[in-house]
Structures are given as structure tokens and as C-alpha cells.
Amino acid sequence: MTTIQGPTPSLQTSSGSSSASGNSISAQISRITSQITKLTQQLKDVASDTSGSAEDKKKQAELIQNQIKMLQAQLAQLQRQQAEESQQKQAQQQSKAEGVNSPTASNQIDIYI
């Protein structure tokens, strides 16, 4: 009986607020995407492997599919978090731009009565 062992990616869950982590969210998204790609390739390799029993292949394929599902859920969560942060930044920028009569050093008028 041959057991097919593949590298198991470490899963990191991020719970908590990250204020200035725009780059780290993007990095996490790209890392998870590459892990999904590697696992998908492993799944193809398991399916095309001729050694081992069908039952072993089925178990290995199920394990890989479960890992892919977990990574996809993490990816969706990170994408939602990234979208929320982007919406917050846009709202902050719009609220700054809405003030028509906001004086600056170059357009301030002193009025004396």
C-alpha cells in the first residue's frame, strides 16, 4: 500500500483589526491564491497517479479538496475585509472633499467688522 504525502500548507487565521495592513491583506490574498493553485495541481497529480489503491487516492483527494475549501473561505474573508477597508478610505476621502468652504492657507480670507 502506497501512501501519498504532500506538503500541508500552514493555515493562518487573522482575527482582530489591522489598521494599516493594506499591503499585508494583499500579500495574504496572493499567498492563499498560490496555495490554492499548488493544491489544485496536487489534486490533478493524485488523480493521474497510477500507483496506490483507488481508496487511498480518494482519501488524498478529499483531504486536498477540504484544504482548498478552507483556503477559499479564508480568501473570501480577506477579500471582504479588503473591500471594507477600501470603502472606508473612499468615504474618508469624500468627506474631506465635500467641504466647499474649507479654508486653507492659500485661500483664507480675513474679514474684520
Biopython code that builds the backbone (N, CA, C, O; Angstrom):
import numpy as np
from Bio.PDB.StructureBuilder import StructureBuilder

atoms = [
    (1, "MET", "N", (0.845, -1.171, 0.000)),
    (1, "MET", "CA", (0.000, 0.000, 0.000)),
    (1, "MET", "C", (0.893, 1.238, 0.000)),
    (1, "MET", "O", (1.801, 1.350, 0.824)),
    (2, "THR", "N", (0.642, 2.149, -0.905)),
    (2, "THR", "CA", (1.437, 3.359, -1.015)),
    (2, "THR", "C", (0.626, 4.538, -0.485)),
    (2, "THR", "O", (-0.526, 4.741, -0.868)),
    (3, "THR", "N", (1.241, 5.297, 0.390)),
    (3, "THR", "CA", (0.586, 6.481, 0.922)),
    (3, "THR", "C", (1.214, 7.700, 0.275)),
    (3, "THR", "O", (2.434, 7.868, 0.295)),
    (4, "ILE", "N", (0.391, 8.533, -0.289)),
    (4, "ILE", "CA", (0.865, 9.734, -0.955)),
    (4, "ILE", "C", (0.827, 10.869, 0.049)),
    (4, "ILE", "O", (-0.233, 11.235, 0.557)),
    (5, "GLN", "N", (1.990, 11.416, 0.327)),
    (5, "GLN", "CA", (2.079, 12.526, 1.277)),
    (5, "GLN", "C", (2.481, 13.776, 0.517)),
    (5, "GLN", "O", (3.480, 13.775, -0.204)),
    (6, "GLY", "N", (1.722, 14.825, 0.671)),
    (6, "GLY", "CA", (2.046, 16.105, 0.069)),
    (6, "GLY", "C", (2.260, 17.131, 1.155)),
    (6, "GLY", "O", (1.827, 16.928, 2.290)),
    (7, "PRO", "N", (2.911, 18.218, 0.836)),
    (7, "PRO", "CA", (3.111, 19.255, 1.845)),
    (7, "PRO", "C", (1.778, 19.866, 2.252)),
    (7, "PRO", "O", (0.947, 20.214, 1.413)),
    (8, "THR", "N", (1.604, 19.983, 3.530)),
    (8, "THR", "CA", (0.377, 20.577, 4.039)),
    (8, "THR", "C", (0.642, 22.038, 4.335)),
    (8, "THR", "O", (1.488, 22.341, 5.177)),
    (9, "PRO", "N", (-0.051, 22.959, 3.673)),
    (9, "PRO", "CA", (0.210, 24.377, 3.909)),
    (9, "PRO", "C", (-0.284, 24.791, 5.284)),
    (9, "PRO", "O", (-1.310, 24.314, 5.770)),
    (10, "SER", "N", (0.463, 25.677, 5.886)),
    (10, "SER", "CA", (0.037, 26.169, 7.191)),
    (10, "SER", "C", (-1.045, 27.206, 6.997)),
    (10, "SER", "O", (-0.911, 28.124, 6.188)),
    (11, "LEU", "N", (-2.105, 27.050, 7.741)),
    (11, "LEU", "CA", (-3.223, 27.972, 7.628)),
    (11, "LEU", "C", (-3.127, 28.994, 8.739)),
    (11, "LEU", "O", (-2.992, 28.640, 9.910)),
    (12, "GLN", "N", (-3.198, 30.251, 8.375)),
    (12, "GLN", "CA", (-3.158, 31.302, 9.366)),
    (12, "GLN", "C", (-4.484, 32.032, 9.316)),
    (12, "GLN", "O", (-4.937, 32.474, 8.261)),
    (13, "THR", "N", (-5.090, 32.146, 10.477)),
    (13, "THR", "CA", (-6.330, 32.888, 10.530)),
    (13, "THR", "C", (-6.050, 34.218, 11.171)),
    (13, "THR", "O", (-5.328, 34.305, 12.164)),
    (14, "SER", "N", (-6.617, 35.245, 10.606)),
    (14, "SER", "CA", (-6.393, 36.575, 11.160)),
    (14, "SER", "C", (-7.683, 37.045, 11.793)),
    (14, "SER", "O", (-8.667, 37.328, 11.110)),
    (15, "SER", "N", (-7.660, 37.122, 13.101)),
    (15, "SER", "CA", (-8.817, 37.651, 13.785)),
    (15, "SER", "C", (-8.360, 38.856, 14.564)),
    (15, "SER", "O", (-7.377, 38.796, 15.303)),
    (16, "GLY", "N", (-9.068, 39.941, 14.402)),
    (16, "GLY", "CA", (-8.662, 41.176, 15.038)),
    (16, "GLY", "C", (-8.557, 42.248, 13.985)),
    (16, "GLY", "O", (-8.589, 41.973, 12.786)),
    (17, "SER", "N", (-8.431, 43.469, 14.448)),
    (17, "SER", "CA", (-8.399, 44.574, 13.494)),
    (17, "SER", "C", (-6.965, 44.899, 13.148)),
    (17, "SER", "O", (-6.081, 44.887, 14.004)),
    (18, "SER", "N", (-6.755, 45.184, 11.904)),
    (18, "SER", "CA", (-5.442, 45.602, 11.441)),
    (18, "SER", "C", (-5.625, 46.943, 10.765)),
    (18, "SER", "O", (-6.219, 47.032, 9.690)),
    (19, "SER", "N", (-5.117, 47.979, 11.394)),
    (19, "SER", "CA", (-5.408, 49.328, 10.930)),
    (19, "SER", "C", (-4.666, 49.671, 9.652)),
    (19, "SER", "O", (-5.278, 50.158, 8.702)),
    (20, "ALA", "N", (-3.376, 49.430, 9.604)),
    (20, "ALA", "CA", (-2.610, 49.819, 8.426)),
    (20, "ALA", "C", (-2.062, 48.575, 7.741)),
    (20, "ALA", "O", (-0.859, 48.472, 7.505)),
    (21, "SER", "N", (-2.931, 47.644, 7.427)),
    (21, "SER", "CA", (-2.458, 46.382, 6.860)),
    (21, "SER", "C", (-2.968, 46.176, 5.445)),
    (21, "SER", "O", (-3.288, 45.049, 5.066)),
    (22, "GLY", "N", (-3.050, 47.226, 4.665)),
    (22, "GLY", "CA", (-3.493, 47.082, 3.290)),
    (22, "GLY", "C", (-2.571, 46.188, 2.498)),
    (22, "GLY", "O", (-3.023, 45.351, 1.717)),
    (23, "ASN", "N", (-1.260, 46.365, 2.700)),
    (23, "ASN", "CA", (-0.297, 45.542, 1.990)),
    (23, "ASN", "C", (-0.309, 44.110, 2.496)),
    (23, "ASN", "O", (-0.165, 43.176, 1.707)),
    (24, "SER", "N", (-0.476, 43.924, 3.783)),
    (24, "SER", "CA", (-0.443, 42.564, 4.302)),
    (24, "SER", "C", (-1.678, 41.776, 3.869)),
    (24, "SER", "O", (-1.593, 40.567, 3.652)),
    (25, "ILE", "N", (-2.811, 42.441, 3.742)),
    (25, "ILE", "CA", (-4.002, 41.739, 3.240)),
    (25, "ILE", "C", (-3.768, 41.312, 1.795)),
    (25, "ILE", "O", (-4.108, 40.193, 1.413)),
    (26, "SER", "N", (-3.196, 42.190, 1.004)),
    (26, "SER", "CA", (-2.897, 41.830, -0.384)),
    (26, "SER", "C", (-1.894, 40.693, -0.443)),
    (26, "SER", "O", (-2.005, 39.797, -1.280)),
    (27, "ALA", "N", (-0.911, 40.734, 0.451)),
    (27, "ALA", "CA", (0.086, 39.657, 0.480)),
    (27, "ALA", "C", (-0.552, 38.345, 0.895)),
    (27, "ALA", "O", (-0.236, 37.295, 0.335)),
    (28, "GLN", "N", (-1.452, 38.395, 1.874)),
    (28, "GLN", "CA", (-2.138, 37.187, 2.308)),
    (28, "GLN", "C", (-3.008, 36.635, 1.187)),
    (28, "GLN", "O", (-3.062, 35.423, 0.978)),
    (29, "ILE", "N", (-3.683, 37.515, 0.473)),
    (29, "ILE", "CA", (-4.531, 37.075, -0.643)),
    (29, "ILE", "C", (-3.687, 36.381, -1.709)),
    (29, "ILE", "O", (-4.066, 35.323, -2.210)),
    (30, "SER", "N", (-2.551, 36.972, -2.053)),
    (30, "SER", "CA", (-1.715, 36.343, -3.084)),
    (30, "SER", "C", (-1.110, 35.036, -2.589)),
    (30, "SER", "O", (-0.958, 34.097, -3.370)),
    (31, "ARG", "N", (-0.755, 34.958, -1.284)),
    (31, "ARG", "CA", (-0.204, 33.725, -0.735)),
    (31, "ARG", "C", (-1.255, 32.620, -0.761)),
    (31, "ARG", "O", (-0.957, 31.489, -1.143)),
    (32, "ILE", "N", (-2.474, 32.940, -0.361)),
    (32, "ILE", "CA", (-3.548, 31.943, -0.346)),
    (32, "ILE", "C", (-3.884, 31.506, -1.767)),
    (32, "ILE", "O", (-4.145, 30.328, -2.013)),
    (33, "THR", "N", (-3.879, 32.448, -2.694)),
    (33, "THR", "CA", (-4.152, 32.108, -4.093)),
    (33, "THR", "C", (-3.102, 31.140, -4.626)),
    (33, "THR", "O", (-3.428, 30.188, -5.334)),
    (34, "SER", "N", (-1.837, 31.388, -4.281)),
    (34, "SER", "CA", (-0.794, 30.471, -4.755)),
    (34, "SER", "C", (-0.912, 29.104, -4.075)),
    (34, "SER", "O", (-0.633, 28.081, -4.701)),
    (35, "GLN", "N", (-1.319, 29.074, -2.806)),
    (35, "GLN", "CA", (-1.527, 27.790, -2.139)),
    (35, "GLN", "C", (-2.661, 27.014, -2.798)),
    (35, "GLN", "O", (-2.570, 25.798, -2.970)),
    (36, "ILE", "N", (-3.727, 27.718, -3.164)),
    (36, "ILE", "CA", (-4.850, 27.060, -3.849)),
    (36, "ILE", "C", (-4.381, 26.486, -5.189)),
    (36, "ILE", "O", (-4.763, 25.380, -5.572)),
    (37, "THR", "N", (-3.557, 27.250, -5.884)),
    (37, "THR", "CA", (-3.032, 26.772, -7.168)),
    (37, "THR", "C", (-2.191, 25.516, -6.976)),
    (37, "THR", "O", (-2.320, 24.559, -7.740)),
    (38, "LYS", "N", (-1.325, 25.512, -5.952)),
    (38, "LYS", "CA", (-0.487, 24.337, -5.691)),
    (38, "LYS", "C", (-1.338, 23.128, -5.318)),
    (38, "LYS", "O", (-1.083, 22.017, -5.783)),
    (39, "LEU", "N", (-2.349, 23.345, -4.477)),
    (39, "LEU", "CA", (-3.214, 22.238, -4.072)),
    (39, "LEU", "C", (-4.016, 21.699, -5.250)),
    (39, "LEU", "O", (-4.245, 20.494, -5.354)),
    (40, "THR", "N", (-4.440, 22.592, -6.135)),
    (40, "THR", "CA", (-5.168, 22.155, -7.325)),
    (40, "THR", "C", (-4.269, 21.277, -8.190)),
    (40, "THR", "O", (-4.709, 20.271, -8.745)),
    (41, "GLN", "N", (-2.998, 21.677, -8.294)),
    (41, "GLN", "CA", (-2.052, 20.858, -9.063)),
    (41, "GLN", "C", (-1.842, 19.508, -8.393)),
    (41, "GLN", "O", (-1.765, 18.482, -9.069)),
    (42, "GLN", "N", (-1.747, 19.507, -7.043)),
    (42, "GLN", "CA", (-1.609, 18.236, -6.325)),
    (42, "GLN", "C", (-2.819, 17.340, -6.556)),
    (42, "GLN", "O", (-2.686, 16.124, -6.696)),
    (43, "LEU", "N", (-3.995, 17.948, -6.593)),
    (43, "LEU", "CA", (-5.219, 17.187, -6.831)),
    (43, "LEU", "C", (-5.177, 16.532, -8.211)),
    (43, "LEU", "O", (-5.572, 15.378, -8.375)),
    (44, "LYS", "N", (-4.695, 17.284, -9.197)),
    (44, "LYS", "CA", (-4.566, 16.711, -10.543)),
    (44, "LYS", "C", (-3.550, 15.576, -10.550)),
    (44, "LYS", "O", (-3.744, 14.553, -11.207)),
    (45, "ASP", "N", (-2.453, 15.777, -9.800)),
    (45, "ASP", "CA", (-1.417, 14.744, -9.756)),
    (45, "ASP", "C", (-1.941, 13.472, -9.092)),
    (45, "ASP", "O", (-1.630, 12.368, -9.537)),
    (46, "VAL", "N", (-2.728, 13.619, -8.036)),
    (46, "VAL", "CA", (-3.302, 12.461, -7.357)),
    (46, "VAL", "C", (-4.235, 11.713, -8.309)),
    (46, "VAL", "O", (-4.243, 10.482, -8.340)),
    (47, "ALA", "N", (-5.009, 12.454, -9.074)),
    (47, "ALA", "CA", (-5.960, 11.823, -9.995)),
    (47, "ALA", "C", (-5.239, 11.078, -11.112)),
    (47, "ALA", "O", (-5.711, 10.039, -11.575)),
    (48, "SER", "N", (-4.090, 11.611, -11.547)),
    (48, "SER", "CA", (-3.397, 10.970, -12.671)),
    (48, "SER", "C", (-2.341, 9.968, -12.219)),
    (48, "SER", "O", (-1.730, 9.305, -13.057)),
    (49, "ASP", "N", (-2.113, 9.841, -10.909)),
    (49, "ASP", "CA", (-1.114, 8.904, -10.387)),
    (49, "ASP", "C", (-1.623, 7.472, -10.556)),
    (49, "ASP", "O", (-2.769, 7.164, -10.231)),
    (50, "THR", "N", (-0.761, 6.613, -11.064)),
    (50, "THR", "CA", (-1.172, 5.227, -11.299)),
    (50, "THR", "C", (-0.838, 4.311, -10.131)),
    (50, "THR", "O", (-1.377, 3.208, -10.043)),
    (51, "SER", "N", (0.040, 4.746, -9.236)),
    (51, "SER", "CA", (0.388, 3.901, -8.096)),
    (51, "SER", "C", (-0.597, 4.131, -6.954)),
    (51, "SER", "O", (-1.206, 5.196, -6.857)),
    (52, "GLY", "N", (-0.750, 3.144, -6.104)),
    (52, "GLY", "CA", (-1.654, 3.272, -4.972)),
    (52, "GLY", "C", (-3.048, 2.781, -5.299)),
    (52, "GLY", "O", (-3.434, 2.662, -6.461)),
    (53, "SER", "N", (-3.793, 2.500, -4.239)),
    (53, "SER", "CA", (-5.146, 1.991, -4.450)),
    (53, "SER", "C", (-6.114, 3.139, -4.695)),
    (53, "SER", "O", (-5.816, 4.300, -4.416)),
    (54, "ALA", "N", (-7.253, 2.791, -5.214)),
    (54, "ALA", "CA", (-8.269, 3.796, -5.501)),
    (54, "ALA", "C", (-8.771, 4.437, -4.221)),
    (54, "ALA", "O", (-9.106, 5.622, -4.202)),
    (55, "GLU", "N", (-8.823, 3.653, -3.148)),
    (55, "GLU", "CA", (-9.297, 4.184, -1.875)),
    (55, "GLU", "C", (-8.323, 5.224, -1.310)),
    (55, "GLU", "O", (-8.743, 6.249, -0.774)),
    (56, "ASP", "N", (-7.033, 4.953, -1.434)),
    (56, "ASP", "CA", (-6.023, 5.914, -0.981)),
    (56, "ASP", "C", (-6.099, 7.209, -1.785)),
    (56, "ASP", "O", (-6.007, 8.307, -1.235)),
    (57, "LYS", "N", (-6.268, 7.056, -3.088)),
    (57, "LYS", "CA", (-6.391, 8.234, -3.947)),
    (57, "LYS", "C", (-7.609, 9.063, -3.559)),
    (57, "LYS", "O", (-7.553, 10.292, -3.514)),
    (58, "LYS", "N", (-8.709, 8.369, -3.280)),
    (58, "LYS", "CA", (-9.946, 9.064, -2.931)),
    (58, "LYS", "C", (-9.771, 9.834, -1.623)),
    (58, "LYS", "O", (-10.200, 10.983, -1.516)),
    (59, "LYS", "N", (-9.137, 9.201, -0.623)),
    (59, "LYS", "CA", (-8.909, 9.870, 0.659)),
    (59, "LYS", "C", (-8.008, 11.082, 0.490)),
    (59, "LYS", "O", (-8.277, 12.149, 1.040)),
    (60, "GLN", "N", (-6.930, 10.910, -0.280)),
    (60, "GLN", "CA", (-6.000, 12.017, -0.517)),
    (60, "GLN", "C", (-6.696, 13.158, -1.253)),
    (60, "GLN", "O", (-6.490, 14.328, -0.930)),
    (61, "ALA", "N", (-7.516, 12.818, -2.240)),
    (61, "ALA", "CA", (-8.235, 13.848, -2.987)),
    (61, "ALA", "C", (-9.211, 14.598, -2.082)),
    (61, "ALA", "O", (-9.363, 15.813, -2.200)),
    (62, "GLU", "N", (-9.868, 13.874, -1.183)),
    (62, "GLU", "CA", (-10.804, 14.529, -0.263)),
    (62, "GLU", "C", (-10.071, 15.470, 0.683)),
    (62, "GLU", "O", (-10.560, 16.562, 0.973)),
    (63, "LEU", "N", (-8.909, 15.059, 1.163)),
    (63, "LEU", "CA", (-8.119, 15.927, 2.045)),
    (63, "LEU", "C", (-7.710, 17.209, 1.323)),
    (63, "LEU", "O", (-7.811, 18.306, 1.872)),
    (64, "ILE", "N", (-7.258, 17.053, 0.109)),
    (64, "ILE", "CA", (-6.829, 18.225, -0.663)),
    (64, "ILE", "C", (-8.024, 19.131, -0.951)),
    (64, "ILE", "O", (-7.916, 20.354, -0.858)),
    (65, "GLN", "N", (-9.164, 18.530, -1.301)),
    (65, "GLN", "CA", (-10.354, 19.336, -1.571)),
    (65, "GLN", "C", (-10.800, 20.096, -0.326)),
    (65, "GLN", "O", (-11.235, 21.243, -0.430)),
    (66, "ASN", "N", (-10.700, 19.479, 0.842)),
    (66, "ASN", "CA", (-11.061, 20.163, 2.078)),
    (66, "ASN", "C", (-10.114, 21.326, 2.355)),
    (66, "ASN", "O", (-10.546, 22.391, 2.797)),
    (67, "GLN", "N", (-8.829, 21.124, 2.097)),
    (67, "GLN", "CA", (-7.873, 22.214, 2.277)),
    (67, "GLN", "C", (-8.183, 23.365, 1.327)),
    (67, "GLN", "O", (-8.105, 24.534, 1.707)),
    (68, "ILE", "N", (-8.531, 23.029, 0.103)),
    (68, "ILE", "CA", (-8.867, 24.066, -0.879)),
    (68, "ILE", "C", (-10.100, 24.840, -0.421)),
    (68, "ILE", "O", (-10.135, 26.066, -0.535)),
    (69, "LYS", "N", (-11.108, 24.143, 0.093)),
    (69, "LYS", "CA", (-12.319, 24.811, 0.568)),
    (69, "LYS", "C", (-12.012, 25.767, 1.720)),
    (69, "LYS", "O", (-12.537, 26.880, 1.771)),
    (70, "MET", "N", (-11.153, 25.321, 2.648)),
    (70, "MET", "CA", (-10.795, 26.181, 3.776)),
    (70, "MET", "C", (-10.044, 27.426, 3.291)),
    (70, "MET", "O", (-10.283, 28.533, 3.774)),
    (71, "LEU", "N", (-9.147, 27.234, 2.345)),
    (71, "LEU", "CA", (-8.398, 28.367, 1.813)),
    (71, "LEU", "C", (-9.312, 29.317, 1.046)),
    (71, "LEU", "O", (-9.134, 30.534, 1.104)),
    (72, "GLN", "N", (-10.287, 28.769, 0.330)),
    (72, "GLN", "CA", (-11.229, 29.623, -0.394)),
    (72, "GLN", "C", (-12.072, 30.450, 0.570)),
    (72, "GLN", "O", (-12.381, 31.609, 0.293)),
    (73, "ALA", "N", (-12.444, 29.854, 1.702)),
    (73, "ALA", "CA", (-13.195, 30.606, 2.709)),
    (73, "ALA", "C", (-12.338, 31.723, 3.290)),
    (73, "ALA", "O", (-12.824, 32.836, 3.490)),
    (74, "GLN", "N", (-11.082, 31.438, 3.560)),
    (74, "GLN", "CA", (-10.167, 32.471, 4.057)),
    (74, "GLN", "C", (-10.005, 33.578, 3.025)),
    (74, "GLN", "O", (-9.994, 34.763, 3.360)),
    (75, "LEU", "N", (-9.880, 33.176, 1.777)),
    (75, "LEU", "CA", (-9.706, 34.139, 0.701)),
    (75, "LEU", "C", (-10.919, 35.058, 0.601)),
    (75, "LEU", "O", (-10.772, 36.269, 0.438)),
    (76, "ALA", "N", (-12.104, 34.488, 0.697)),
    (76, "ALA", "CA", (-13.321, 35.301, 0.638)),
    (76, "ALA", "C", (-13.372, 36.283, 1.809)),
    (76, "ALA", "O", (-13.768, 37.436, 1.640)),
    (77, "GLN", "N", (-12.974, 35.828, 2.985)),
    (77, "GLN", "CA", (-12.973, 36.702, 4.160)),
    (77, "GLN", "C", (-11.988, 37.852, 3.967)),
    (77, "GLN", "O", (-12.311, 39.000, 4.273)),
    (78, "LEU", "N", (-10.800, 37.558, 3.467)),
    (78, "LEU", "CA", (-9.806, 38.612, 3.248)),
    (78, "LEU", "C", (-10.261, 39.588, 2.174)),
    (78, "LEU", "O", (-10.016, 40.790, 2.284)),
    (79, "GLN", "N", (-10.917, 39.087, 1.141)),
    (79, "GLN", "CA", (-11.402, 39.970, 0.083)),
    (79, "GLN", "C", (-12.501, 40.886, 0.604)),
    (79, "GLN", "O", (-12.561, 42.058, 0.231)),
    (80, "ARG", "N", (-13.382, 40.353, 1.477)),
    (80, "ARG", "CA", (-14.400, 41.207, 2.099)),
    (80, "ARG", "C", (-13.753, 42.286, 2.966)),
    (80, "ARG", "O", (-14.154, 43.449, 2.933)),
    (81, "GLN", "N", (-12.758, 41.884, 3.734)),
    (81, "GLN", "CA", (-12.069, 42.825, 4.611)),
    (81, "GLN", "C", (-11.374, 43.906, 3.785)),
    (81, "GLN", "O", (-11.401, 45.081, 4.150)),
    (82, "GLN", "N", (-10.757, 43.515, 2.684)),
    (82, "GLN", "CA", (-10.085, 44.471, 1.819)),
    (82, "GLN", "C", (-11.101, 45.438, 1.197)),
    (82, "GLN", "O", (-10.829, 46.633, 1.084)),
    (83, "ALA", "N", (-12.257, 44.929, 0.800)),
    (83, "ALA", "CA", (-13.295, 45.783, 0.225)),
    (83, "ALA", "C", (-13.828, 46.766, 1.258)),
    (83, "ALA", "O", (-14.071, 47.930, 0.941)),
    (84, "GLU", "N", (-14.012, 46.303, 2.500)),
    (84, "GLU", "CA", (-14.496, 47.192, 3.555)),
    (84, "GLU", "C", (-13.498, 48.312, 3.829)),
    (84, "GLU", "O", (-13.888, 49.469, 3.986)),
    (85, "GLU", "N", (-12.220, 47.972, 3.886)),
    (85, "GLU", "CA", (-11.202, 48.987, 4.122)),
    (85, "GLU", "C", (-11.157, 49.982, 2.976)),
    (85, "GLU", "O", (-10.992, 51.182, 3.198)),
    (86, "SER", "N", (-11.301, 49.496, 1.766)),
    (86, "SER", "CA", (-11.292, 50.390, 0.619)),
    (86, "SER", "C", (-12.502, 51.323, 0.641)),
    (86, "SER", "O", (-12.384, 52.497, 0.290)),
    (87, "GLN", "N", (-13.667, 50.808, 1.052)),
    (87, "GLN", "CA", (-14.855, 51.658, 1.162)),
    (87, "GLN", "C", (-14.676, 52.704, 2.248)),
    (87, "GLN", "O", (-15.100, 53.848, 2.082)),
    (88, "GLN", "N", (-14.051, 52.326, 3.363)),
    (88, "GLN", "CA", (-13.810, 53.289, 4.434)),
    (88, "GLN", "C", (-12.873, 54.392, 3.973)),
    (88, "GLN", "O", (-13.090, 55.561, 4.291)),
    (89, "LYS", "N", (-11.835, 54.035, 3.227)),
    (89, "LYS", "CA", (-10.897, 55.037, 2.720)),
    (89, "LYS", "C", (-11.601, 55.976, 1.746)),
    (89, "LYS", "O", (-11.374, 57.186, 1.772)),
    (90, "GLN", "N", (-12.453, 55.424, 0.891)),
    (90, "GLN", "CA", (-13.177, 56.263, -0.063)),
    (90, "GLN", "C", (-14.120, 57.205, 0.664)),
    (90, "GLN", "O", (-14.249, 58.370, 0.288)),
    (91, "ALA", "N", (-14.778, 56.711, 1.698)),
    (91, "ALA", "CA", (-15.698, 57.561, 2.465)),
    (91, "ALA", "C", (-14.938, 58.689, 3.151)),
    (91, "ALA", "O", (-15.421, 59.820, 3.203)),
    (92, "GLN", "N", (-13.766, 58.395, 3.671)),
    (92, "GLN", "CA", (-12.957, 59.434, 4.312)),
    (92, "GLN", "C", (-12.513, 60.472, 3.288)),
    (92, "GLN", "O", (-12.540, 61.671, 3.566)),
    (93, "GLN", "N", (-12.109, 60.019, 2.113)),
    (93, "GLN", "CA", (-11.670, 60.955, 1.078)),
    (93, "GLN", "C", (-12.830, 61.813, 0.597)),
    (93, "GLN", "O", (-12.642, 63.003, 0.345)),
    (94, "GLN", "N", (-14.023, 61.246, 0.464)),
    (94, "GLN", "CA", (-15.175, 62.010, 0.016)),
    (94, "GLN", "C", (-15.602, 63.029, 1.064)),
    (94, "GLN", "O", (-16.002, 64.144, 0.728)),
    (95, "SER", "N", (-15.515, 62.645, 2.328)),
    (95, "SER", "CA", (-15.926, 63.590, 3.361)),
    (95, "SER", "C", (-14.966, 64.771, 3.423)),
    (95, "SER", "O", (-15.383, 65.879, 3.761)),
    (96, "LYS", "N", (-13.705, 64.564, 3.107)),
    (96, "LYS", "CA", (-12.751, 65.665, 3.066)),
    (96, "LYS", "C", (-13.026, 66.567, 1.869)),
    (96, "LYS", "O", (-12.867, 67.783, 1.970)),
    (97, "ALA", "N", (-13.431, 66.001, 0.752)),
    (97, "ALA", "CA", (-13.636, 66.772, -0.464)),
    (97, "ALA", "C", (-14.978, 67.502, -0.478)),
    (97, "ALA", "O", (-15.157, 68.425, -1.272)),
    (98, "GLU", "N", (-15.915, 67.119, 0.366)),
    (98, "GLU", "CA", (-17.242, 67.714, 0.327)),
    (98, "GLU", "C", (-17.273, 69.143, 0.850)),
    (98, "GLU", "O", (-18.119, 69.933, 0.431)),
    (99, "GLY", "N", (-16.379, 69.484, 1.747)),
    (99, "GLY", "CA", (-16.400, 70.826, 2.331)),
    (99, "GLY", "C", (-16.025, 71.881, 1.317)),
    (99, "GLY", "O", (-14.859, 71.986, 0.938)),
    (100, "VAL", "N", (-17.008, 72.679, 0.859)),
    (100, "VAL", "CA", (-16.757, 73.697, -0.150)),
    (100, "VAL", "C", (-16.060, 74.900, 0.483)),
    (100, "VAL", "O", (-15.152, 75.481, -0.112)),
    (101, "ASN", "N", (-16.474, 75.260, 1.654)),
    (101, "ASN", "CA", (-15.930, 76.445, 2.301)),
    (101, "ASN", "C", (-14.863, 76.108, 3.330)),
    (101, "ASN", "O", (-14.806, 76.735, 4.387)),
    (102, "SER", "N", (-14.052, 75.169, 3.048)),
    (102, "SER", "CA", (-12.998, 74.826, 3.992)),
    (102, "SER", "C", (-11.760, 75.668, 3.681)),
    (102, "SER", "O", (-11.144, 75.497, 2.629)),
    (103, "PRO", "N", (-11.395, 76.569, 4.584)),
    (103, "PRO", "CA", (-10.262, 77.452, 4.311)),
    (103, "PRO", "C", (-8.932, 76.722, 4.431)),
    (103, "PRO", "O", (-8.739, 75.877, 5.305)),
    (104, "THR", "N", (-8.044, 77.062, 3.549)),
    (104, "THR", "CA", (-6.667, 76.585, 3.621)),
    (104, "THR", "C", (-5.772, 77.802, 3.696)),
    (104, "THR", "O", (-6.253, 78.932, 3.622)),
    (105, "ALA", "N", (-4.497, 77.591, 3.839)),
    (105, "ALA", "CA", (-3.565, 78.714, 3.952)),
    (105, "ALA", "C", (-3.562, 79.572, 2.695)),
    (105, "ALA", "O", (-3.321, 80.776, 2.776)),
    (106, "SER", "N", (-3.825, 78.979, 1.536)),
    (106, "SER", "CA", (-3.767, 79.737, 0.290)),
    (106, "SER", "C", (-5.069, 80.444, -0.064)),
    (106, "SER", "O", (-5.051, 81.415, -0.820)),
    (107, "ASN", "N", (-6.213, 79.972, 0.474)),
    (107, "ASN", "CA", (-7.477, 80.620, 0.093)),
    (107, "ASN", "C", (-8.245, 81.152, 1.303)),
    (107, "ASN", "O", (-9.473, 81.225, 1.263)),
    (108, "GLN", "N", (-7.569, 81.512, 2.344)),
    (108, "GLN", "CA", (-8.216, 82.014, 3.554)),
    (108, "GLN", "C", (-8.370, 83.531, 3.451)),
    (108, "GLN", "O", (-7.445, 84.233, 3.041)),
    (109, "ILE", "N", (-9.543, 84.022, 3.826)),
    (109, "ILE", "CA", (-9.830, 85.454, 3.771)),
    (109, "ILE", "C", (-10.103, 85.938, 5.176)),
    (109, "ILE", "O", (-10.928, 85.368, 5.890)),
    (110, "ASP", "N", (-9.412, 86.983, 5.570)),
    (110, "ASP", "CA", (-9.643, 87.587, 6.884)),
    (110, "ASP", "C", (-10.678, 88.684, 6.736)),
    (110, "ASP", "O", (-10.509, 89.585, 5.914)),
    (111, "ILE", "N", (-11.739, 88.625, 7.511)),
    (111, "ILE", "CA", (-12.799, 89.633, 7.465)),
    (111, "ILE", "C", (-12.865, 90.292, 8.833)),
    (111, "ILE", "O", (-13.007, 89.626, 9.858)),
    (112, "TYR", "N", (-12.759, 91.631, 8.825)),
    (112, "TYR", "CA", (-12.840, 92.385, 10.069)),
    (112, "TYR", "C", (-14.096, 93.226, 10.075)),
    (112, "TYR", "O", (-14.409, 93.887, 9.085)),
    (113, "ILE", "N", (-14.815, 93.207, 11.173)),
    (113, "ILE", "CA", (-16.040, 94.021, 11.262)),
    (113, "ILE", "C", (-15.851, 95.064, 12.321)),
    (113, "ILE", "O", (-16.755, 95.863, 12.569)),
]
sb = StructureBuilder()
sb.init_structure("model")
sb.init_model(0)
sb.init_chain("A")
sb.init_seg("    ")
for serial, (resi, resn, name, xyz) in enumerate(atoms, 1):
    if name == "N":
        sb.init_residue(resn, " ", resi, " ")
    sb.init_atom(name, np.array(xyz, "f"), 0.0, 1.0, " ", f" {name:<3s}", serial, name[0])
structure = sb.get_structure()
